Amino acid sequence: MEEGNCIEHSYVLVPATISDINVVHEWQSQPHTRRYAINPQVPTWDEHASWFSKKIKSKKDYIYIIKNKYDDNACGVFRMDYSKPNEYIVSIYIAAEHLGAGIATSVLDLVNHKFPKMRLKATILSGNSASLRLFTKAGYQQVAPDTFIREPL
């Protein structure tokens, strides 16, 4: 995969480490994050710890902390879960205190520059109008009621 930061972006994707386990659990537990999650149940600490440990050790999946490159402030998570060669399922969530700042839009643009050869797939549940607008604006095409695809660029 291509790595490296695009200078024009205000945010960077930093690979998550075990030191991020608490903040990611906190963000995953927020009502606005769970509202449109495929699994709406807040994970228990043990479930989260097991999942997170597997994610950061995975050779096929990617989990990033979204950080403001100017102040190093962590503000969300972007994941790419392996589906098949050159195809990943993407997920993004932003911490409540950073909602509405355009972070997700910036991150998806950054992802387009960092991973242009990947086919990216997003599941957007019914009623999630913010994600629908976000992924449509980012160039994802709706191929099923809840499935959006960004073909390689």
Secondary structure, DSSP 8 states (H G I E B T S, - for coil): ------TT-SEEEEE--GGGHHHHHHHHHSHHHHTTSSS-S---HHHHHHHHHHHHH-SS-EEEEEEETTT--EEEEEEEEEEETTEEEEEEEE-GGGTTSSHHHHHHHHHHHH-TTSEEEEE--TT-HHHHHHHHHTT-EEEETTEEEE---
